[in-house]
Amino acid sequence: MELPTPKRDQMLQQLLIALAFALPWAKKALPTLIGVVLVFALFRFFKGKKASMPPRPWPSIGLFSLFMLLVLGITYSEHPDVGLNEIGIKLSFLIFPLLALITPNLRKPDLTWIHQAFVAGCFLFIGITVSHATWVVLQHPDWYYFTYNNLSWYIHPTYAATYQSVALFILMHDGWKKKFILGRMWLHVFAIVLILGFVALLSSKAGYLCALVVVIYSAYWAYKQGVRLGHIVIRSGILIALFVSTIMVLPTTSDRVKEAVEEIGVKENTIVQVDSTSAAHTSSTSLRLITWSASWKLLSENPFGTGTGDTQARLTMHYEQQGEHYASSRQFNAHNQFLQTGAEIGWFGLAALMVILCALWASGREEPTAHLFVLLCALNFMFESFLEVQAGIVFFSFWVLVYSRVER
């Protein structure tokens, strides 16, 4: 017989559920809410509860190691003031591992509530942003306000699409198990289609890939669980066809796809000078090749990294030396989290990041959403410096805490 959860533990679990609900939409309120969770957890701890290692400690250990390496990087940084500001932004790398030590274990029902709260928060974000876009369109008739960063408003579309993709997997995962919203299949299907349509409107190329990864991985998981292959192929095929056709039908979203395809065909040796900038290098794909090359050079020359707060200045200097004035003027970061972390705090930092992902992947044997989370993070890490802004930092750190603390 399972013992009832103590009241203080229940309250802390409810605060984590509230944080999961706020994560996709309450950008400015998140620091305050995280502070409330931390204060309550410390209060519970000092009232006699003992700290304990989480059931899966390595993700939190890796996150804490990242923070300590950033602190150590201040000692050899040429811009310590910038480094201190960055440490402040990345304070979640310390807070969430601390919470992993002083919060109670999460049972499967707790995890289910956290997942459902996160999905509800994603739907609230859709409601907020679509309402805002509608209001703007009524004032300035232009359907472009229903796409890309005009639609996502106060959260970058890549991060918004990643949040929605996690919610999409949770819904599809429940759908394969016939756990429908309010017990109604039509409502569940509508919710899935709504998220896919919203991701299509966000017009984020990384978001497109995330949504497709979710549908494919969800189909793979269903097959492993014994769902009939015919059902999987038909339902997944319909969703993919609906998603792709939505992207291609809408002019603003199809333009993004055409741009991406054209970028692949651009030859890097075709240079046309326009205001001292290579026209071939103004595409996002070409620019990424420039930033990746520069970041890799920094990592190769600095095995311990450039130091916390120094990376951007060193990258900009490298762009200038290579004549990449557009990248220099825009002060582009690495656009790859693995290279960004390595360039800043060296191979040890890169190793800590890999430990987090590998440990979370191992925990996914019991919780497939953790597997999906790792896949989406790895995908985003390849094309964005995902952990350089709060939208990525808090999202990543929160799920590291949750999946570290779930009971085996």
C-alpha positions in Angstrom: 0.0 0.0 0.0 1.4 3.4 -1.0 1.7 5.9 1.9 0.2 9.3 1.5 2.5 12.2 0.5 3.3 14.6 3.4 1.7 18.0 3.1 4.9 19.9 2.5 6.0 17.5 -0.2 2.6 17.9 -1.8 2.9 21.7 -1.8 6.4 21.5 -3.3 5.1 19.1 -6.0 2.2 21.5 -6.8 4.7 24.4 -7.1 6.7 22.3 -9.7 3.4 21.7 -11.5 2.7 25.4 -11.5 6.2 26.0 -12.8 5.6 23.5 -15.6 2.4 25.3 -16.5 4.1 28.8 -16.6 7.2 27.6 -18.5 5.8 27.9 -22.1 4.2 31.4 -21.7 5.1 33.3 -18.5 8.5 34.5 -19.6 8.8 37.4 -17.2 7.2 35.7 -14.2 9.5 32.6 -14.4 12.4 34.1 -12.2 9.9 35.0 -9.5 8.2 31.6 -9.6 11.6 29.8 -9.5 12.5 31.9 -6.5 9.3 30.8 -4.8 10.0 27.2 -5.5 13.5 27.5 -4.2 12.5 29.3 -1.0 9.8 26.8 -0.2 12.2 23.9 -0.9 14.8 25.4 1.5 12.1 26.0 4.1 11.1 22.4 3.9 14.8 21.3 4.1 15.6 23.4 7.2 12.5 22.1 8.9 14.2 18.7 9.2 14.1 17.1 5.8 17.4 15.6 4.6 19.0 16.3 1.3 19.3 13.2 -0.9 20.8 12.3 -4.2 18.1 12.1 -6.9 17.4 8.6 -8.3 19.2 9.7 -11.5 21.9 12.0 -10.3 24.1 12.4 -13.3 22.0 14.9 -15.3 22.0 17.3 -12.3 25.7 16.6 -11.6 26.5 17.5 -15.2 24.4 20.7 -15.0 26.1 21.8 -11.7 29.5 21.0 -13.3 28.6 23.4 -16.2 27.9 26.2 -13.7 31.1 25.6 -11.8 33.2 25.6 -15.0 31.5 28.9 -15.9 32.6 30.3 -12.5 36.1 29.0 -13.0 36.2 30.5 -16.5 35.9 34.0 -14.9 39.5 33.6 -13.5 41.0 33.6 -17.0 38.5 35.8 -18.8 39.6 39.1 -20.3 36.0 40.4 -19.9 35.0 39.4 -16.3 32.2 41.9 -16.2 30.6 40.3 -19.2 31.3 36.9 -17.6 29.6 37.8 -14.3 26.5 38.9 -16.3 26.5 35.6 -18.1 26.7 33.7 -14.8 23.7 35.7 -13.6 21.7 34.7 -16.7 22.7 31.0 -16.2 22.0 30.9 -12.5 19.5 28.2 -13.3 22.4 25.8 -13.8 23.0 26.1 -10.0 19.4 26.5 -8.7 17.9 23.4 -10.4 20.7 21.0 -9.3 20.2 22.4 -5.8 16.5 21.7 -6.1 17.3 18.2 -7.2 19.0 17.6 -3.8 16.3 19.0 -1.6 13.0 18.1 -3.3 11.2 14.8 -2.8 11.1 12.1 -5.4 8.4 12.5 -8.1 6.1 9.5 -8.6 4.6 8.6 -11.9 1.3 10.4 -11.1 3.4 13.6 -10.3 5.2 13.3 -13.6 1.9 12.9 -15.4 0.5 16.1 -13.7 3.7 18.0 -14.7 3.4 16.9 -18.3 -0.3 17.8 -18.4 0.4 21.2 -16.9 3.1 21.9 -19.4 0.7 21.0 -22.3 -2.0 23.3 -20.8 0.6 26.1 -20.7 1.5 25.5 -24.3 -2.2 25.8 -25.3 -2.5 29.0 -23.2 0.5 30.4 -25.2 -1.2 29.6 -28.4 -4.3 31.5 -27.2 -2.3 34.5 -26.1 -0.2 34.8 -29.2 -3.1 34.2 -31.7 -5.2 36.7 -29.9 -2.4 39.2 -30.0 -1.8 38.6 -33.7 -5.5 38.9 -34.4 -5.6 42.3 -32.7 -2.6 43.5 -34.7 -4.0 42.3 -38.0 -7.3 44.2 -37.3 -5.2 47.4 -36.9 -2.7 46.7 -39.7 -4.3 44.2 -42.2 -1.4 41.9 -43.1 -1.5 38.2 -42.6 2.2 38.1 -42.1 1.5 38.9 -38.4 0.3 35.4 -38.0 3.7 33.9 -38.8 7.2 33.7 -37.4 8.3 36.1 -34.6 5.3 38.3 -35.2 3.1 35.4 -34.1 5.3 34.1 -31.2 5.5 37.7 -30.0 7.7 37.7 -26.9 9.4 34.3 -27.3 11.6 33.4 -30.2 9.8 31.1 -32.6 12.5 28.4 -32.4 12.0 28.1 -28.6 8.2 28.3 -28.9 8.2 25.6 -31.5 10.4 23.4 -29.3 8.0 23.8 -26.4 5.0 22.9 -28.6 6.9 19.9 -30.0 7.3 18.5 -26.4 3.6 19.1 -25.8 2.8 17.4 -29.1 4.7 14.2 -28.1 3.0 14.1 -24.7 -0.4 14.2 -26.5 0.6 11.6 -29.1 2.1 9.4 -26.5 -1.2 9.5 -24.5 -3.2 9.1 -27.7 -1.5 5.8 -28.6 -2.4 4.6 -25.1 -6.0 5.8 -25.6 -5.7 8.3 -22.8 -7.7 11.2 -24.5 -8.3 14.7 -23.2 -11.5 14.6 -21.2 -12.0 11.1 -22.5 -12.9 12.4 -26.0 -10.9 11.2 -29.0 -12.1 14.0 -31.3 -10.9 16.6 -28.8 -7.5 14.9 -28.5 -7.1 14.8 -32.3 -8.1 18.4 -32.6 -5.4 19.4 -30.0 -2.7 17.5 -31.9 -3.7 19.1 -35.2 -3.9 22.6 -33.5 -0.3 22.3 -32.2 1.0 21.1 -35.7 -0.8 24.0 -37.3 0.7 26.5 -34.8 4.2 25.1 -35.4 3.7 25.4 -39.1 2.7 29.1 -38.6 5.8 29.8 -36.4 7.9 29.2 -39.6 10.9 28.1 -37.7 13.0 25.6 -39.7 14.3 24.0 -36.5 10.7 23.9 -35.4 9.7 22.1 -38.5 12.3 19.4 -37.9 11.3 19.1 -34.2 7.7 18.4 -35.2 8.7 15.8 -37.7 11.0 14.2 -35.2 8.1 14.0 -32.7 5.7 12.3 -35.2 8.4 9.8 -36.3 9.6 9.0 -32.7 6.0 8.7 -31.5 5.3 6.2 -34.3 8.5 4.3 -33.3 7.4 4.2 -29.7 3.9 3.0 -30.6 5.4 0.2 -32.7 7.6 -1.0 -29.8 4.5 -1.0 -27.6 2.6 -3.3 -30.0 0.3 -0.9 -31.8 -0.6 -2.3 -35.2 1.8 -1.2 -37.9 -1.1 -0.3 -40.3 -2.6 2.0 -37.8 0.7 3.7 -37.1 1.5 4.2 -40.8 -1.9 5.6 -41.6 -2.2 8.0 -38.7 1.4 9.2 -38.7 1.2 9.6 -42.5 -1.9 11.7 -42.3 -0.3 14.0 -39.7 2.9 14.4 -41.7 0.9 15.1 -44.9 -1.3 17.6 -43.1 1.7 19.3 -41.6 3.7 19.5 -44.8 0.7 20.6 -46.9 0.0 23.4 -44.4 3.6 24.6 -44.6 3.5 24.6 -48.4 0.0 26.2 -48.8 0.7 29.2 -46.7 2.8 31.7 -48.6 4.8 33.0 -45.7 5.7 29.5 -44.4 6.5 28.1 -47.9 8.9 30.9 -48.5 10.9 29.8 -45.5 11.1 26.3 -46.9 12.1 27.5 -50.4 14.8 29.7 -48.8 16.2 26.7 -46.9 16.3 24.6 -50.1 17.9 27.4 -52.0 20.6 27.8 -49.3 21.6 24.2 -49.6 22.3 24.8 -53.3 24.4 27.9 -52.8 28.0 27.4 -53.7 30.3 28.8 -51.1 32.9 29.8 -53.7 30.4 32.1 -55.5 31.1 35.5 -54.0 29.3 38.7 -55.0 30.4 41.7 -53.0 27.7 44.0 -51.6 28.7 46.5 -49.0 31.8 44.4 -48.2 29.6 41.4 -47.4 29.6 38.2 -49.4 26.1 37.7 -50.8 26.5 34.0 -50.5 27.2 34.4 -46.8 24.0 36.3 -46.0 22.0 33.1 -45.9 21.5 31.6 -42.5 23.0 28.3 -43.6 26.2 30.0 -45.0 26.5 32.2 -41.9 26.3 29.1 -39.7 29.2 27.6 -41.6 31.2 30.7 -40.8 30.3 30.7 -37.1 30.9 27.0 -36.7 34.3 27.3 -38.3 35.3 30.2 -36.1 34.0 28.5 -32.9 35.8 25.3 -33.7 39.1 27.3 -34.2 38.6 28.8 -30.8 38.1 25.4 -29.2 41.1 23.9 -31.0 43.3 26.8 -29.9 41.9 27.0 -26.3 41.4 23.5 -24.8 40.1 25.1 -21.5 38.1 27.7 -23.5 38.4 31.4 -23.9 37.0 32.1 -20.5 33.5 33.0 -19.4 32.3 36.2 -21.2 35.2 36.2 -23.7 33.8 34.1 -26.5 31.7 36.7 -28.3 34.6 39.2 -28.4 37.0 36.5 -29.7 34.4 35.3 -32.3 33.9 38.9 -33.5 37.7 39.4 -33.8 37.9 36.2 -35.8 35.1 37.4 -38.2 37.0 40.6 -38.8 40.2 38.8 -39.5 38.5 36.6 -42.1 36.7 39.6 -43.7 33.3 38.4 -42.6 32.0 41.9 -41.8 28.3 41.0 -41.8 28.9 38.3 -39.1 31.1 40.8 -37.2 28.6 43.7 -37.3 25.8 41.4 -36.1 28.0 39.8 -33.4 26.8 36.3 -34.2 27.4 33.6 -31.6 28.4 30.1 -32.5 24.9 29.0 -33.5 25.7 25.6 -32.1 25.5 24.9 -28.4 28.2 22.2 -28.4 30.7 24.6 -30.1 29.5 27.5 -28.0 30.1 25.7 -24.7 33.4 24.2 -25.9 34.7 27.6 -27.1 33.8 29.2 -23.8 34.8 26.6 -21.2 36.7 24.1 -23.2 36.6 20.3 -23.5 35.5 19.8 -19.9 32.4 22.0 -20.5 31.6 20.0 -23.7 32.0 16.8 -21.7 29.6 18.0 -19.0 27.0 18.9 -21.6 27.3 15.4 -23.1 27.0 13.8 -19.7 23.7 15.5 -19.2 22.3 14.4 -22.5 23.6 10.8 -22.3 22.3 10.4 -18.7 18.9 11.7 -19.7 18.8 9.4 -22.6 19.6 6.5 -20.3 16.6 7.5 -18.1 14.4 7.5 -21.2 14.3 3.7 -21.0 11.6 4.2 -18.4 10.2 7.5 -19.6 10.0 8.0 -23.4 9.4 11.7 -23.0 12.9 12.0 -21.6 14.2 10.4 -24.8 12.2 12.8 -26.9 13.5 15.7 -24.8 17.1 14.7 -25.5 16.4 14.3 -29.3 14.9 17.8 -29.5 17.7 19.4 -27.4 20.4 17.7 -29.5 18.7 18.9 -32.7 18.5 22.5 -31.4 22.0 22.4 -30.1 23.2 21.6 -33.6 21.8 24.7 -35.1 21.4 27.2 -32.2 23.2 28.4 -29.1 20.2 27.2 -27.2 21.5 27.7 -23.7 22.5 31.3 -24.0 19.1 32.9 -23.3 16.6 32.3 -20.5 14.0 30.7 -22.9 16.4 27.8 -23.4 18.2 27.8 -20.0 15.1 27.5 -17.8 13.4 25.0 -20.2 16.5 22.8 -20.2 17.3 23.0 -16.5 13.7 22.4 -15.4 13.4 19.1 -17.3 16.8 18.0 -16.1 15.5 18.5 -12.5 12.2 16.6 -13.3 13.8 13.6 -15.0 16.6 13.4 -12.4 14.0 13.3 -9.5 11.5 10.8 -11.0 11.4 7.6 -9.0 12.8 4.5 -10.7 
